[in-house]
Amino acid sequence: MTRPAVLYELGFVLLAGVGTWLLHRLFKTGLRERCDRYPPDDLRRLALRAVQRVMWPVMALVAVLIGRAAFRTLAAPTGVLDAAVPLLLSLATIRLVVYLLRKGFRATPALKAWENIIVTGIWTMVALHLVGWLPAVQQGLDDLAINIGSSRVSVLSSIKLVALIALLLTLAFWISGVIERRMRASAHMNPSLQVAFGKFSKFFLIALAIFLAIDAVGIDLTTLTVFGGALGVGIGFGLQRITSNFISGFILVLDRSIKPGDVISVGGNDAKFGWVQELRARYVVVRDRDGVERLIPNENLITSEVVNWSYTDPNTRVRIPVQISYDDDPEQAMALLMEAAKASPRILADPVPTARMLEFADSGIQLELRIWISDPENGIGNVRTDVNLAIWRLFKAAGITIPYPQRDLHVKTLPPGIVRGPASTTDD
């Protein structure tokens, strides 16, 4: 290869790169404007974003391929152009794969690590190709093989299988994520059906991706029966709870006992309540009023007592206990309780609030105000606070006292050595 020929090739590659970059800048504004026309979860927007990320390397690749064909027609050397083709192809692949990874998975340190592994693997293949070692490395990896039944499994086929599964799983998670977001945005579909359809689509796409990858590599699917027994034993021992939670998640979705937005408490009425944020394959995310997100295994929601405050009827009765002194009029106090029930606009007029006299307690007369609200998801403690403050103000204005526990101590006998003092007298 002569020096002028190399300079011609380098000049063409530079010209193709700069020219396609300018075209990319020209089309980029139009693509961005078209993307802004669609909602964030629209498939057309996601597709345009993907095109925008790979546009420049693909345009440069097309230009280099055309240039290489022209150079070969002129019987000119194409060594530099041959090296530029895999570089541009790998750049486009990396940009597309990283984009799909970030759209299909949450941004976590693990995702960043996988991105580095993928980028390193692609550039390693390109480097081996450029130095001419790739065929020899592939042959060496293919020679390291074992026979499973009628199938031959080599290190090379295993690497291809893992890479293909990773690619197809990325596509599956990305597509299922788009479907779930579209389902959540639908105002005409029941929340339980949204979750059920999203779970089914994710499970189906993941299974389809794995089987397609295995079949594409050339592994006979019938050989998987060898691992069926081992998988059954694993499920019976180590994976029993995971499988139970997974199946329980489908049961929760199908029977519609819990859905996103419900207000629930696990463990009875005295347990802390929270809002169901989302239903996952293994657990349910419940957010309480302290902002703490609790991950409750699906199995617990099937086997334990769950109070769903908004299952069929969102109306919830709130009890507010009050004690008054035996010196006060209970009928007057009950009338004031009914007036205090107007303290919060969230208290329903139907069913009507009621005041009840429950018992004669040790320290006073036990009363109870019973009110109804229709939005327990907005909190119950704030309604109690409003009503209790109103009761305090009304009782104080009417002279009604709220007693506190008192005990009278009567000493019948004194221990030896202790002399009883004189009774206290009051001077006139």
C-alpha positions in Angstrom: 0.0 0.0 0.0 1.5 3.3 -1.1 1.6 6.4 1.0 -0.5 8.5 -1.5 -3.2 5.8 -1.6 -3.4 5.8 2.2 -3.7 9.6 2.2 -6.5 9.4 -0.3 -8.4 6.9 1.8 -7.8 8.9 5.0 -9.0 12.0 3.2 -12.1 10.3 2.0 -12.9 8.9 5.4 -12.4 12.4 7.0 -14.6 13.9 4.3 -17.3 11.3 4.7 -17.2 11.8 8.5 -17.4 15.6 8.4 -20.0 15.6 5.6 -22.3 13.1 7.3 -21.9 14.9 10.7 -23.0 18.1 9.1 -26.0 16.3 7.6 -26.7 14.8 11.0 -26.7 18.3 12.6 -29.1 19.4 9.8 -31.6 16.6 10.4 -31.2 16.5 14.2 -33.3 19.7 14.7 -36.1 18.3 12.6 -36.0 15.0 14.4 -36.1 16.7 17.8 -39.1 18.7 16.7 -40.9 15.6 15.5 -40.1 13.8 18.8 -41.6 16.6 20.8 -44.9 16.1 19.1 -45.4 12.7 20.7 -45.9 11.7 24.4 -42.8 10.3 26.2 -44.0 6.7 26.1 -45.1 6.8 22.4 -43.3 4.2 20.3 -42.8 6.7 17.5 -41.0 9.0 19.9 -38.8 6.2 21.1 -38.0 5.0 17.5 -37.1 8.6 16.5 -34.8 8.9 19.5 -33.1 5.6 18.5 -32.7 6.8 14.9 -31.3 10.1 16.2 -28.6 8.3 18.2 -27.4 6.0 15.3 -28.0 8.4 12.4 -24.4 9.8 12.2 -22.5 6.4 12.4 -25.0 4.8 10.0 -24.7 7.7 7.5 -20.9 7.6 7.7 -21.0 3.8 7.3 -23.1 4.1 4.1 -20.7 6.8 2.8 -17.7 4.7 3.5 -19.2 1.6 1.8 -20.0 3.6 -1.3 -16.5 5.0 -1.3 -15.0 1.5 -0.9 -17.0 0.3 -3.8 -15.8 3.2 -5.9 -12.1 2.7 -4.9 -12.4 -1.0 -5.8 -13.8 -0.1 -9.2 -10.8 2.1 -9.7 -8.5 -0.8 -8.6 -7.3 1.4 -5.7 -6.3 0.0 -2.3 -9.1 0.0 0.4 -7.2 -1.1 3.5 -8.2 2.0 5.5 -11.8 1.9 4.3 -12.0 -1.8 5.2 -10.9 -0.9 8.8 -13.4 2.0 9.0 -16.4 -0.2 8.2 -16.3 -2.4 11.4 -15.4 0.7 13.5 -18.4 2.6 12.3 -20.6 -0.5 12.6 -19.5 -1.1 16.1 -20.1 2.5 17.1 -23.7 2.4 15.8 -24.2 -0.9 17.6 -22.9 0.4 20.9 -25.0 3.6 20.7 -28.2 1.6 19.9 -27.6 -1.1 22.6 -26.8 1.5 25.3 -30.0 3.4 24.3 -32.1 0.2 24.6 -30.5 -0.7 27.9 -31.3 2.7 29.4 -34.8 2.6 28.1 -35.5 -1.0 29.2 -33.8 -0.9 32.7 -33.6 1.5 35.6 -30.4 3.6 35.9 -28.4 1.6 38.5 -24.7 0.9 39.1 -25.3 -2.6 37.7 -26.6 -1.2 34.5 -23.5 1.0 34.2 -21.4 -2.1 34.7 -23.2 -4.0 32.0 -22.8 -1.1 29.6 -19.0 -1.2 30.2 -19.0 -5.0 29.6 -20.9 -4.7 26.4 -18.8 -1.8 25.1 -15.6 -3.7 26.0 -16.8 -6.9 24.3 -17.7 -5.1 21.1 -14.5 -3.1 20.8 -12.5 -6.3 21.6 -14.1 -8.1 18.7 -13.4 -5.1 16.4 -9.7 -5.1 17.6 -9.4 -8.8 16.9 -10.9 -8.4 13.5 -8.6 -5.6 12.6 -5.5 -7.5 13.5 -6.8 -10.6 11.8 -7.0 -12.8 14.9 -10.8 -13.1 15.1 -11.2 -16.3 13.0 -8.4 -18.1 15.0 -10.0 -17.0 18.4 -13.4 -18.2 17.2 -12.0 -21.5 16.1 -10.2 -22.0 19.4 -13.4 -21.3 21.4 -15.4 -23.6 19.2 -13.0 -26.4 19.8 -13.7 -26.3 23.6 -17.0 -28.1 23.5 -19.0 -30.8 25.3 -21.9 -33.0 24.0 -25.2 -32.9 25.8 -27.5 -35.5 24.3 -27.4 -35.0 20.5 -26.3 -31.3 20.8 -22.8 -30.0 20.9 -22.3 -27.1 23.2 -19.0 -25.1 22.8 -17.6 -22.0 24.6 -18.3 -20.1 21.4 -21.9 -21.1 21.2 -22.3 -20.3 24.9 -20.9 -16.8 24.4 -23.2 -16.3 21.4 -26.2 -17.6 23.5 -25.5 -15.3 26.4 -25.0 -12.3 24.0 -28.2 -13.1 22.1 -30.2 -13.7 25.3 -28.9 -10.3 26.6 -29.9 -8.5 23.4 -33.3 -10.2 23.2 -34.0 -9.7 26.9 -33.1 -6.0 26.5 -35.6 -5.7 23.7 -38.2 -7.7 25.7 -37.8 -5.5 28.8 -38.0 -2.4 26.7 -41.1 -3.5 24.8 -42.8 -4.7 28.0 -41.9 -1.4 29.8 -43.5 0.5 26.9 -46.6 -1.7 27.1 -46.9 -1.2 30.9 -46.6 2.6 30.6 -49.2 2.6 27.9 -51.5 0.5 30.0 -51.0 2.8 33.1 -51.8 5.8 30.9 -55.1 4.2 29.8 -58.1 5.7 31.6 -60.5 3.1 30.3 -58.9 0.0 31.7 -59.2 -1.3 35.2 -56.0 -1.0 37.3 -55.9 -4.7 38.0 -56.2 -5.5 34.3 -53.4 -3.0 33.6 -51.1 -4.8 36.0 -52.2 -8.3 34.8 -51.7 -7.5 31.1 -48.3 -5.9 31.9 -47.1 -8.9 33.9 -48.3 -11.4 31.3 -46.7 -9.4 28.4 -43.4 -9.2 30.3 -43.4 -12.9 31.2 -44.3 -13.9 27.7 -41.7 -11.7 26.0 -38.9 -12.9 28.4 -39.8 -16.6 27.7 -40.0 -15.9 24.0 -36.6 -14.1 24.0 -34.9 -17.0 25.8 -36.3 -19.7 23.5 -35.5 -17.7 20.4 -32.0 -17.2 21.5 -31.5 -21.0 22.3 -33.0 -21.9 19.0 -30.9 -19.4 17.0 -27.7 -20.7 18.5 -28.6 -24.2 17.3 -29.2 -25.9 20.7 -31.9 -28.6 20.4 -34.8 -27.5 22.7 -35.4 -31.2 23.6 -32.1 -31.2 25.5 -33.6 -28.8 28.0 -35.5 -31.7 29.5 -32.1 -32.7 31.0 -32.3 -29.6 33.2 -36.0 -29.9 33.9 -35.5 -32.3 36.8 -32.8 -30.2 38.3 -35.0 -27.1 38.0 -37.9 -28.9 39.7 -35.6 -29.9 42.6 -34.4 -26.3 42.8 -37.9 -25.0 42.9 -38.8 -27.6 45.5 -36.0 -26.5 47.8 -34.2 -23.2 47.3 -36.7 -21.5 44.9 -39.9 -22.4 46.7 -40.5 -19.0 48.3 -39.6 -17.2 45.1 -42.0 -19.3 43.1 -44.7 -18.9 45.7 -44.3 -15.1 45.6 -44.4 -15.1 41.8 -47.6 -17.2 41.6 -49.2 -15.2 44.5 -48.5 -12.0 42.4 -50.6 -13.4 39.6 -53.4 -14.4 42.0 -53.5 -10.9 43.5 -53.8 -9.4 40.0 -56.4 -11.9 38.7 -58.7 -11.7 41.7 -58.4 -7.9 41.9 -58.2 -8.0 45.7 -55.4 -5.4 45.6 -54.7 -2.8 42.9 -52.5 0.3 42.6 -54.0 3.2 44.5 -55.7 1.0 47.2 -55.2 1.9 50.9 -54.2 -1.2 52.8 -52.8 -2.4 56.1 -51.3 -5.8 56.7 -51.8 -7.5 60.0 -55.2 -6.1 61.1 -56.8 -2.7 61.8 -54.0 -1.6 64.2 -51.3 -2.1 61.6 -49.8 0.9 59.8 -51.6 1.6 56.5 -50.2 2.8 53.2 -50.9 3.3 49.6 -50.2 0.5 47.0 -47.8 2.1 44.6 -47.1 -0.9 42.2 -47.4 -4.6 42.0 -44.2 -6.4 41.1 -43.5 -10.0 40.2 -42.2 -10.8 43.8 -43.5 -8.0 46.0 -46.0 -5.1 46.4 -44.7 -1.6 47.0 -46.7 0.1 49.8 -45.9 3.7 50.7 -47.0 5.0 54.2 -47.6 8.5 55.3 -44.0 8.8 56.6 -42.8 8.4 53.0 -41.4 5.0 53.7 -41.8 2.4 50.9 -42.4 -1.1 52.3 -41.7 -4.1 50.0 -44.3 -6.7 51.1 -43.9 -10.2 49.6 -46.9 -11.3 47.6 -47.2 -14.4 49.6 -47.8 -12.4 52.8 -50.7 -10.7 51.2 -52.3 -14.0 50.3 -51.7 -15.8 53.7 -52.0 -12.9 56.1 -55.0 -10.7 57.1 -55.1 -7.6 54.9 -57.4 -4.7 55.5 -58.2 -3.0 52.2 -59.8 0.4 53.1 -60.9 1.0 49.5 -61.8 -2.5 48.2 -65.4 -2.0 47.2 -66.6 1.1 49.1 -64.1 3.9 50.0 -66.3 5.1 52.8 -64.5 4.5 56.1 -65.8 5.1 59.7 -63.6 6.9 62.1 -64.2 6.5 65.9 -63.1 9.3 68.2 -63.4 8.4 71.9 -64.0 11.1 74.5 -64.4 11.1 78.3 -66.3 13.6 80.4 -66.5 14.1 84.2 -69.4 12.7 86.2 -70.3 16.2 87.1 -71.1 17.2 83.5 -74.3 16.6 81.4 -73.7 13.8 78.9 -76.6 14.9 76.7 -75.0 18.3 76.3 -71.6 16.8 75.6 -73.1 14.5 72.9 -74.7 17.5 71.3 -71.4 19.3 71.3 -69.8 16.2 69.7 -72.3 16.4 66.9 -71.4 20.0 66.3 -67.7 19.2 66.3 -68.4 16.7 63.5 -68.7 19.7 61.2 -65.1 20.7 61.8 -63.7 19.0 58.7 -65.1 19.3 55.2 -64.0 15.7 54.5 -66.6 14.3 57.0 -69.6 13.0 55.1 -73.1 14.1 55.8 -74.4 10.7 54.7 -73.9 8.4 56.6 -74.6 11.0 59.3 -72.2 11.3 62.2 -73.4 9.8 65.5 -72.5 10.3 69.2 -72.8 7.4 71.6 -72.6 7.0 75.4 -70.7 3.8 75.8 -70.0 3.2 79.5 -69.4 4.5 83.0 -65.7 4.2 83.2 -63.4 4.6 86.2 -62.5 8.2 85.6 -65.6 9.5 83.8 -68.4 8.8 81.3 -67.1 7.3 78.1 -68.5 8.9 74.9 -67.7 8.2 71.3 -68.1 10.2 68.1 -68.5 8.2 64.9 -67.9 9.9 61.6 -67.5 8.8 58.0 -65.0 9.8 55.4 -64.7 8.8 51.7 -61.0 9.4 51.1 -58.9 7.5 53.6 -56.0 7.7 51.2 -55.7 11.4 52.3 -55.1 10.4 55.9 -57.2 9.7 59.0 -55.0 11.4 61.6 -55.6 14.9 60.2 -59.4 14.4 60.4 -59.0 13.2 64.0 -56.9 16.3 64.8 -59.5 18.7 63.4 -62.3 17.1 65.3 -60.4 16.8 68.6 -59.5 20.5 68.4 -63.1 21.4 67.8 -64.2 19.2 70.7 -61.7 20.8 73.0 -62.8 24.3 72.1 -66.5 23.5 72.4 -66.1 21.7 75.8 -63.9 24.5 77.1 -66.5 27.1 76.1 -69.3 25.0 77.7 -67.4 24.3 80.9 -67.3 20.6 80.3 -64.2 18.9 81.8 -62.2 16.0 80.4 -61.1 14.0 83.4 -57.8 12.3 84.0 -57.1 9.2 86.0 -57.2 9.7 89.8 -56.7 7.4 92.7 -57.5 8.0 96.4 -55.1 6.3 98.9 -56.7 5.3 102.3 -54.1 4.3 104.9 -55.7 2.0 107.5 -52.6 1.0 109.6 -49.2 2.5 109.8 -45.9 0.6 110.2 -44.4 0.6 113.7 -42.3 3.7 114.5 -44.3 6.1 112.3 -46.5 8.5 114.2 -49.7 9.8 112.6 -49.5 13.6 112.3 -52.2 16.0 113.4 -55.1 16.6 110.9 -54.7 19.7 108.8 -56.9 22.6 109.8 -57.9 25.7 108.0 -57.8 29.0 109.8 -60.9 31.1 109.6 
